[in-house]
Amino acid sequence: NTFILEINNKLIDIKASMFLRNYQSLKKFNLINLHLERIQKQMYLAATSNKNFHLWFHPHNFGLNPSENIFLLTKIFEYFNILNKGYGMISKNMSNFSN
């Protein structure tokens, strides 16, 4: 789920690595920890191989159980900070990629 950025004819292909599922759908099947572990594993692979990892979600999916959803996102940010300090992983938005 990690990738190297490809640019063809000034078009940038930013692949979707993983979708951050909302708390409600994860809790229904008791998958909260597994989902976080999978995301963290892919983040680690990207950080240690100098590749990209694109975690995406729709903010409106956080509408139900906002505290729990923000908690999931916070856990991901905390892990990102570890990877940033240990491996130099950086965070980019779509505008950063286009520059």
Stockholm file with secondary structure:
# STOCKHOLM 1.0

chainA/1-99         NTFILEINNKLIDIKASMFLRNYQSLKKFNLINLHLERIQKQMYLAATSNKNFHLWFHPHNFGLNPSENIFLLTKIFEYFNILNKGYGMISKNMSNFSN
#=GR chainA/1-99 SS CCBCCEEETTEEECCCCEECCCHHHHHHTTCHHHHHHHHHHHHHHHHHHTCBCCEECCGGGGSSSHHHHHHHHHHHHHHHHHHHHHHCCCCCCHHHHHC
#=GC SS_cons        CCBCCEEETTEEECCCCEECCCHHHHHHTTCHHHHHHHHHHHHHHHHHHTCBCCEECCGGGGSSSHHHHHHHHHHHHHHHHHHHHHHCCCCCCHHHHHC
//
